[in-house]
Amino acid sequence: MAKGHRSQIKRERNAQKDTRPSAKLSYARIPVQKACFVLDAIRGKDVESALGILAYNPRYASSVIEKLLKSAIANAENNNGMNADNLYIAECYANNGPIMKRVRPRAQGRAYRIEKRMSHITIVLDEK
């Protein structure tokens, strides 16, 4: 257990909080593996080139991640007062979400399971 009064513990926890602008999309209907193909292409890039990559990427995940990146840029400008020209993607990752389990009928009365996977996608920006 942590020592100290509850307000002191909260104050210490908030002091360690990451202040970089970010955006998170929970329960995206994209498997983690497919989202990571797109995230690997933009990781470490500046915001303008990342938006260009996402605009011309043929994958479905790129359109979802493009909206998430625009949301992170808006968070940086409105909440943190940062300039969009100086931003780059410091972190971007996808974590496993819940799996929707469905059944597909097969021959001779059998049933195969189909797993429709979800992911939680996070983008963290930072200034140069």
C-alpha positions as a LaTeX table, in Angstrom:
\begin{tabular}{lrrr}
\hline
Residue & $x$ (\AA) & $y$ (\AA) & $z$ (\AA) \\
\hline
Met1 & 0.00 & 0.00 & 0.00 \\
Ala2 & 1.08 & 3.55 & $-0.69$ \\
Lys3 & 1.74 & 5.72 & 2.30 \\
Gly4 & 0.24 & 9.12 & 2.87 \\
His5 & $-3.13$ & 10.75 & 2.64 \\
Arg6 & $-5.43$ & 9.99 & $-0.30$ \\
Ser7 & $-5.03$ & 13.51 & $-1.73$ \\
Gln8 & $-1.24$ & 13.23 & $-1.52$ \\
Ile9 & $-1.31$ & 9.90 & $-3.35$ \\
Lys10 & $-3.51$ & 11.41 & $-6.10$ \\
Arg11 & $-1.21$ & 14.43 & $-6.38$ \\
Glu12 & 1.82 & 12.18 & $-6.86$ \\
Arg13 & $-0.01$ & 10.03 & $-9.43$ \\
Asn14 & $-1.06$ & 13.11 & $-11.43$ \\
Ala15 & 2.49 & 14.48 & $-11.36$ \\
Gln16 & 3.69 & 11.32 & $-13.13$ \\
Lys17 & 0.94 & 11.57 & $-15.77$ \\
Asp18 & 1.99 & 11.83 & $-19.41$ \\
Thr19 & 1.11 & 15.30 & $-20.73$ \\
Arg20 & 1.74 & 14.59 & $-24.42$ \\
Pro21 & $-1.34$ & 14.95 & $-26.64$ \\
Ser22 & $-2.91$ & 11.67 & $-27.63$ \\
Ala23 & $-6.04$ & 10.05 & $-29.01$ \\
Lys24 & $-7.38$ & 6.57 & $-28.38$ \\
Leu25 & $-9.92$ & 4.55 & $-30.32$ \\
Ser26 & $-11.41$ & 1.67 & $-28.37$ \\
Tyr27 & $-13.22$ & $-1.33$ & $-29.84$ \\
Ala28 & $-12.16$ & $-0.70$ & $-33.44$ \\
Arg29 & $-13.40$ & $-3.51$ & $-35.67$ \\
Ile30 & $-9.91$ & $-4.15$ & $-37.03$ \\
Pro31 & $-7.63$ & $-7.00$ & $-35.99$ \\
Val32 & $-4.43$ & $-5.85$ & $-34.26$ \\
Gln33 & $-2.21$ & $-7.41$ & $-36.91$ \\
Lys34 & $-3.91$ & $-5.48$ & $-39.74$ \\
Ala35 & $-3.83$ & $-2.23$ & $-37.77$ \\
Cys36 & $-0.12$ & $-2.64$ & $-37.04$ \\
Phe37 & 0.73 & $-2.81$ & $-40.76$ \\
Val38 & $-0.53$ & 0.76 & $-41.09$ \\
Leu39 & 0.84 & 1.97 & $-37.73$ \\
Asp40 & 4.33 & 0.73 & $-38.58$ \\
Ala41 & 4.28 & 2.85 & $-41.75$ \\
Ile42 & 3.65 & 6.12 & $-39.87$ \\
Arg43 & 5.55 & 5.59 & $-36.60$ \\
Gly44 & 8.12 & 8.35 & $-36.02$ \\
Lys45 & 7.02 & 10.44 & $-39.02$ \\
Asp46 & 5.94 & 14.05 & $-38.84$ \\
Val47 & 2.20 & 14.68 & $-38.95$ \\
Glu48 & 1.99 & 16.01 & $-42.52$ \\
Ser49 & 3.82 & 13.07 & $-44.11$ \\
Ala50 & 1.84 & 10.62 & $-41.94$ \\
Leu51 & $-1.45$ & 12.09 & $-43.21$ \\
Gly52 & $-0.15$ & 11.75 & $-46.79$ \\
Ile53 & 0.78 & 8.11 & $-46.23$ \\
Leu54 & $-2.62$ & 7.36 & $-44.72$ \\
Ala55 & $-4.50$ & 9.12 & $-47.51$ \\
Tyr56 & $-2.98$ & 6.91 & $-50.20$ \\
Asn57 & $-2.78$ & 3.63 & $-48.29$ \\
Pro58 & $-5.33$ & 1.16 & $-49.71$ \\
Arg59 & $-6.00$ & $-0.66$ & $-46.42$ \\
Tyr60 & $-9.26$ & $-0.16$ & $-44.53$ \\
Ala61 & $-7.37$ & 0.49 & $-41.29$ \\
Ser62 & $-5.72$ & 3.56 & $-42.80$ \\
Ser63 & $-9.00$ & 5.48 & $-43.03$ \\
Val64 & $-9.79$ & 4.75 & $-39.37$ \\
Ile65 & $-6.28$ & 5.66 & $-38.22$ \\
Glu66 & $-6.37$ & 8.86 & $-40.32$ \\
Lys67 & $-9.44$ & 10.05 & $-38.40$ \\
Leu68 & $-7.71$ & 9.14 & $-35.12$ \\
Leu69 & $-4.57$ & 11.07 & $-36.10$ \\
Lys70 & $-6.63$ & 14.15 & $-36.99$ \\
Ser71 & $-8.29$ & 13.89 & $-33.58$ \\
Ala72 & $-4.88$ & 13.74 & $-31.87$ \\
Ile73 & $-3.74$ & 16.81 & $-33.83$ \\
Ala74 & $-6.88$ & 18.69 & $-32.75$ \\
Asn75 & $-6.22$ & 17.67 & $-29.13$ \\
Ala76 & $-2.68$ & 19.01 & $-29.38$ \\
Glu77 & $-3.82$ & 22.35 & $-30.81$ \\
Asn78 & $-6.82$ & 22.95 & $-28.55$ \\
Asn79 & $-5.79$ & 21.39 & $-25.24$ \\
Asn80 & $-2.00$ & 21.87 & $-25.25$ \\
Gly81 & $-1.66$ & 24.93 & $-27.51$ \\
Met82 & 0.89 & 23.22 & $-29.78$ \\
Asn83 & 1.57 & 24.09 & $-33.40$ \\
Ala84 & 0.57 & 21.34 & $-35.85$ \\
Asp85 & 3.65 & 21.97 & $-38.01$ \\
Asn86 & 6.02 & 20.89 & $-35.22$ \\
Leu87 & 4.25 & 17.66 & $-34.29$ \\
Tyr88 & 5.43 & 14.12 & $-34.95$ \\
Ile89 & 4.13 & 10.69 & $-33.98$ \\
Ala90 & 6.03 & 9.68 & $-30.85$ \\
Glu91 & 4.10 & 6.45 & $-30.19$ \\
Cys92 & 1.41 & 4.50 & $-31.96$ \\
Tyr93 & 0.28 & 1.03 & $-31.04$ \\
Ala94 & $-2.70$ & $-1.32$ & $-31.11$ \\
Asn95 & $-3.73$ & $-3.60$ & $-28.27$ \\
Asn96 & $-6.08$ & $-6.57$ & $-28.35$ \\
Gly97 & $-9.72$ & $-5.89$ & $-27.67$ \\
Pro98 & $-12.56$ & $-8.35$ & $-27.13$ \\
Ile99 & $-13.33$ & $-11.03$ & $-29.71$ \\
Met100 & $-16.80$ & $-11.57$ & $-31.13$ \\
Lys101 & $-17.30$ & $-15.31$ & $-31.58$ \\
Arg102 & $-19.56$ & $-16.43$ & $-34.42$ \\
Val103 & $-20.44$ & $-19.85$ & $-35.81$ \\
Arg104 & $-20.20$ & $-20.90$ & $-39.45$ \\
Pro105 & $-22.14$ & $-24.01$ & $-40.51$ \\
Arg106 & $-20.01$ & $-26.62$ & $-42.25$ \\
Ala107 & $-20.60$ & $-29.97$ & $-43.91$ \\
Gln108 & $-22.15$ & $-32.93$ & $-42.07$ \\
Gly109 & $-23.63$ & $-30.84$ & $-39.26$ \\
Arg110 & $-20.33$ & $-29.47$ & $-38.02$ \\
Ala111 & $-19.78$ & $-25.86$ & $-37.01$ \\
Tyr112 & $-16.58$ & $-23.84$ & $-37.31$ \\
Arg113 & $-15.91$ & $-20.87$ & $-35.10$ \\
Ile114 & $-15.24$ & $-17.48$ & $-36.68$ \\
Glu115 & $-13.49$ & $-14.95$ & $-34.45$ \\
Lys116 & $-14.08$ & $-11.30$ & $-35.31$ \\
Arg117 & $-11.30$ & $-9.46$ & $-33.54$ \\
Met118 & $-11.27$ & $-5.91$ & $-32.20$ \\
Ser119 & $-8.44$ & $-3.62$ & $-31.17$ \\
His120 & $-7.73$ & $-0.53$ & $-29.10$ \\
Ile121 & $-5.59$ & 1.89 & $-31.13$ \\
Thr122 & $-3.57$ & 4.69 & $-29.49$ \\
Ile123 & $-1.61$ & 7.54 & $-31.08$ \\
Val124 & 0.67 & 9.79 & $-28.99$ \\
Leu125 & 2.13 & 12.97 & $-30.50$ \\
Asp126 & 5.06 & 15.11 & $-29.41$ \\
Glu127 & 6.78 & 18.32 & $-30.51$ \\
Lys128 & 10.13 & 18.38 & $-32.30$ \\
\hline
\end{tabular}
